């Protein structure tokens, strides 16, 4: 699998002040760990997670060219989970190749962030008190590329804001996709006897690319617990890649 080369950009050369998207525009002040952490390509099967053995090969999905598998059986087993992402990657590559780079990059970037999202997302959507909210609300994440870094790589983005939004605020096509994926993935969990797991959806908002993806979480949550999720989640999402938001400035 081709993988992003280590960026030559150092923490000292990346601008620390740049504008964020949205109607209430402001600038974010960043700090960077040194050396920064970078995404590394997977060294195991995306389905069974078996690590790559010496002398053995991992086979890349021909559709999206992102996921890798140790066998055809593993690829088939993973397809219900992977189908929506794979088809969206192919569609963007054919119709909007400039967005396809960021789509793949953001999927790579967020591949390391699943645990953080699963930790705070349920509290953001109040799923511990109202599990059905996942059918009507998504968690939006505003994401910006880091100036001076290689496009389409993990570690090349920063999460600058997060909020909850009703599914009805999206286009009919997106609503149908969310509802269809919700049914398909929940049925998949039932078949795997993983009824303790649920899913909710996040909407990743990038200036040149936006999409919705599912996140798994444990349904065994304590009730009536309030968590100040927003600031903590943003901090931890960025900390995985050695990025810290130091503050905001007026545009």
Residue pairs with C-beta under 8 A, 6 or more apart in sequence:
1 41
1 42
1 58
1 60
1 65
1 68
3 40
3 41
4 38
4 39
4 108
4 150
4 152
4 153
4 154
5 150
6 38
7 38
7 149
7 150
7 153
7 155
7 156
9 148
9 149
10 34
11 32
11 33
11 34
11 35
11 36
13 148
14 30
14 32
14 146
14 147
14 148
14 149
15 147
15 148
16 29
16 30
16 31
16 246
17 27
17 28
17 29
17 30
17 249
18 27
18 28
18 144
18 147
19 25
19 26
19 27
19 251
20 26
20 27
20 28
20 142
20 144
20 160
20 161
21 142
21 144
21 205
21 207
22 142
22 161
25 251
26 248
26 249
26 250
26 251
27 248
27 249
27 250
27 251
28 144
28 158
28 160
28 245
28 247
28 248
28 249
29 245
29 246
29 247
29 248
29 249
30 146
30 158
30 243
30 244
30 245
30 246
31 243
31 244
31 245
31 246
32 242
32 243
32 244
33 242
33 243
33 244
34 242
35 242
36 155
36 241
36 242
36 243
37 155
37 240
37 241
37 242
38 153
38 154
38 155
38 241
39 108
39 109
39 111
39 112
39 153
39 154
39 155
39 241
42 58
42 68
43 51
43 52
44 50
44 51
44 52
44 58
44 70
45 58
45 68
45 69
45 70
45 71
45 74
46 67
46 68
46 69
46 74
46 78
46 82
47 69
47 70
47 74
47 75
47 77
47 78
48 70
48 74
48 77
50 70
52 58
52 70
56 70
58 68
58 69
58 70
59 68
59 69
59 70
59 71
59 72
59 75
60 66
60 67
60 68
61 67
61 68
61 69
61 75
61 82
61 86
63 86
63 87
63 89
63 90
64 82
64 85
64 86
64 89
64 90
64 104
65 89
65 104
66 85
66 89
66 104
66 107
66 108
67 75
67 78
67 82
67 86
69 75
69 78
80 184
80 185
80 188
81 185
81 188
84 177
84 181
85 107
85 213
88 103
88 211
89 100
89 103
89 104
89 107
92 99
92 100
92 103
92 209
93 100
98 208
99 208
99 209
101 151
101 152
102 145
102 151
102 152
102 206
102 208
102 209
103 209
103 211
104 152
105 151
105 152
105 153
105 154
105 156
105 157
106 143
106 157
106 204
106 206
106 209
106 211
107 213
108 152
108 153
108 154
109 153
109 154
109 155
109 156
109 157
109 241
110 117
110 204
110 213
111 154
112 154
112 240
112 241
113 237
113 240
114 215
114 216
116 233
116 236
116 237
116 240
117 139
117 202
117 215
117 233
117 237
118 215
118 216
118 217
118 218
119 233
119 236
120 227
120 229
120 232
120 233
120 236
121 127
121 139
121 200
121 202
121 215
121 217
121 233
122 128
122 200
122 217
122 221
123 225
123 226
123 227
123 229
124 139
124 162
124 164
124 229
124 230
124 233
125 133
125 134
125 137
125 139
125 164
125 200
126 133
127 133
127 134
127 198
127 200
127 217
127 219
127 221
128 221
128 222
128 223
128 224
128 225
129 223
129 224
131 198
131 219
134 182
134 198
134 199
134 200
134 201
135 167
135 179
135 182
136 166
136 167
136 168
137 164
137 165
137 166
137 167
138 164
138 165
138 167
138 170
138 178
138 200
138 201
138 202
138 203
138 212
139 162
139 163
139 164
139 165
139 200
139 201
139 202
139 203
140 162
140 163
140 164
140 165
140 202
140 203
140 205
141 159
141 161
141 162
141 202
141 203
141 204
141 205
141 237
142 159
142 160
142 161
142 162
142 205
143 157
143 158
143 159
143 160
143 204
143 205
143 206
144 157
144 158
144 160
144 206
144 207
145 151
145 156
145 157
145 206
145 207
146 155
146 156
146 157
146 158
146 243
149 155
149 156
150 156
154 241
155 241
155 242
157 206
158 238
158 243
158 245
159 234
159 237
159 238
160 234
160 245
161 234
162 230
162 233
162 234
163 230
165 203
167 174
167 175
167 178
167 179
167 201
168 175
170 178
170 203
170 212
174 212
177 212
178 201
178 212
181 201
181 214
182 199
182 201
182 214
185 199
185 214
186 198
186 199
189 195
189 197
189 198
189 199
195 219
196 218
196 219
196 220
197 216
197 217
197 218
197 219
198 216
198 217
198 218
198 219
199 214
199 215
199 216
199 217
200 214
200 215
200 217
201 212
201 213
201 214
201 215
202 212
202 213
202 215
203 210
203 211
203 212
204 210
204 211
204 212
204 213
234 245
235 244
235 245
238 244
238 245
